[in-house]
Structures are given as structure tokens and as C-alpha cells.
Amino acid sequence: MSANGNLSLFYLAQQIYGAGAGVVSKAVAAPLVPRLSLLHKAGDHPAFRRAYRRKLWQVGLLTGSLLLIVVAFGDSLLRPLVGHGAVTEVNVRTLWLIMLGLGGMFVGGAMGSVTTSSFYARGDTRLPTRLGMITYTISYPDQNHRL
């Protein structure tokens, strides 16, 4: 029920945010696991919580700042795409609006990787997996508009 090409624009927006969240995850969350593992092994739970919360705040502020850049300048940053292939100014505007709508996915996904890393550091791989399955299952009908 949408204009031609909008699904491709939606996919492109997901890929842009997915790549950004992946970079943040690899750069911040992955290196956090060994440190948190050592703190958990040592039984230093206050230091574990401080390290986890510090990284969670850092990722939240970083991705939130990047999202604000998308809000403020995203339309003009995407303008160089115009004129390549079948990309029009309307396509770029639509892509920007889609990115605004998916902004929470970017911030939440990156922050979720920090939270998941904290569970992995404690040796708990079940809870993040179960939560991922549950949230995917709940969101699946919504993504297909079948409730």
C-alpha cells in the first residue's frame, strides 16, 4: 500500500542503522566482556554494575547524539544520493523520514548489545537468547500487520 521503492528504502535504512549499531557493538560492547567477566569472577558486583552502567550511558549518549545528527542534518547528509540510478529527492526525503521512525531501533539495539554483553560476562547465555526470541515473536506479527 506504499509507493514503489519504499520497501527498498526501508531496507536501506535498516542496513544503515544495523551497520552503525554493529560498529558500536564491536567497538564498545565486545571489549567490555572480558573486564566484566573478571569483575564477576572476583565477586566485585558494585564495580561490575558501575562498569556496565558507564558503558550503557556511553553507548546511549553516543547513539543518541548520532540520532540527533540524523534528525537535524540527515536530509542534507543524504542529498548526495540524489541522481544516482533512480534515486530522486522524494526518495531521499522518504529515506530520511524512515530513518527518523527507526531511530529507536538504532539506539535500543546498540544499548541492548551492552546489556547482552553483561549477561554473557556472567556466563548467562540463556536469558538474552530467550528475551530475543520472545521480543522477536511479539514484534513479528506487528511487522507483518497481522494481529
C-alpha positions in Angstrom: 0.0 0.0 0.0 3.0 2.2 -0.4 4.8 3.9 -3.3 7.3 1.9 -5.4 10.7 1.6 -3.9 9.7 2.4 -0.3 10.4 -1.2 0.8 13.9 -0.8 -0.6 14.3 2.5 1.3 13.1 0.8 4.5 15.6 -2.0 4.0 18.4 0.6 3.3 17.5 2.5 6.5 17.7 -0.8 8.5 21.0 -1.6 6.9 22.5 1.8 7.8 21.4 1.6 11.4 22.3 -2.0 11.7 25.8 -1.2 10.5 26.1 1.7 12.9 24.9 -0.4 15.8 27.3 -3.2 14.8 30.2 -0.9 14.8 29.3 0.4 18.3 28.8 -3.2 19.5 32.1 -4.3 18.3 33.9 -1.2 19.5 32.3 -0.9 22.9 30.3 -4.0 24.0 32.7 -6.7 22.9 35.7 -5.4 24.7 33.6 -5.0 27.8 33.0 -8.7 28.2 36.5 -9.7 29.5 36.5 -6.8 32.0 33.1 -7.7 33.3 34.0 -11.4 33.4 36.9 -10.6 35.6 34.8 -8.4 37.9 32.1 -11.1 38.1 34.7 -13.8 38.9 36.2 -11.6 41.6 32.8 -11.1 43.1 33.1 -7.3 42.8 29.4 -6.7 42.0 29.5 -2.9 42.6 32.4 -2.5 40.2 30.6 -4.8 37.7 27.4 -2.6 37.9 29.5 0.6 37.6 31.4 -0.6 34.5 28.2 -1.9 32.9 26.2 1.3 33.6 29.1 3.5 32.4 29.3 1.7 29.1 25.5 1.7 28.8 25.5 5.5 29.3 28.3 6.0 26.9 26.6 3.9 24.2 23.3 5.7 24.8 24.9 9.1 24.6 26.9 8.2 21.5 24.0 6.7 19.6 21.6 9.4 20.9 23.9 12.1 19.6 24.2 10.3 16.2 20.4 10.1 16.1 20.2 13.8 16.8 22.6 14.4 13.9 20.2 12.4 11.7 17.3 14.4 12.9 19.0 17.7 12.4 21.1 17.1 9.3 20.0 13.7 7.9 18.1 15.1 5.0 21.1 17.2 3.8 23.6 14.4 4.5 21.6 12.0 2.3 21.3 14.6 -0.6 24.4 13.3 -2.4 22.5 10.1 -3.1 20.2 12.1 -5.4 20.8 11.5 -9.1 22.4 8.1 -8.8 20.3 5.4 -10.5 16.6 6.0 -9.9 17.1 7.9 -6.6 15.1 11.1 -6.5 14.8 13.9 -4.0 11.5 12.4 -2.9 13.3 9.0 -2.3 15.9 10.8 -0.1 13.2 12.6 1.9 11.4 9.3 2.4 14.6 7.6 3.4 15.2 10.3 6.0 11.7 10.0 7.4 12.0 6.2 7.6 15.3 6.7 9.5 13.6 9.0 11.9 11.0 6.4 12.5 13.6 3.7 13.1 15.8 5.8 15.3 14.8 4.0 18.4 15.9 0.7 16.9 19.4 2.1 16.4 19.7 3.5 20.0 18.0 0.5 21.6 19.9 -2.1 19.6 23.3 -0.6 20.4 22.3 -0.3 24.1 21.0 -3.9 24.0 24.3 -5.2 22.9 25.9 -3.7 26.1 23.2 -5.4 28.2 23.6 -8.7 26.4 27.4 -8.5 26.9 26.8 -8.1 30.7 24.8 -11.3 30.7 27.5 -13.1 28.7 30.2 -11.9 31.1 28.3 -13.6 34.0 28.0 -16.8 32.0 24.3 -16.4 31.3 23.6 -17.0 27.7 20.0 -18.3 28.1 18.2 -15.2 29.3 19.4 -12.9 26.4 18.5 -15.6 23.9 15.1 -16.2 25.4 14.3 -12.5 25.6 15.4 -12.1 22.0 13.1 -15.0 20.9 10.2 -13.5 22.9 10.6 -10.0 21.6 11.0 -11.2 18.0 7.9 -13.3 18.3 5.9 -10.4 19.8 7.1 -8.0 17.1 6.8 -10.4 14.2 3.0 -10.1 13.8 3.3 -6.3 14.0 5.9 -6.2 11.3 3.6 -8.2 9.0 0.5 -6.2 10.1 -1.3 -9.4 11.1 -2.6 -9.3 14.7 
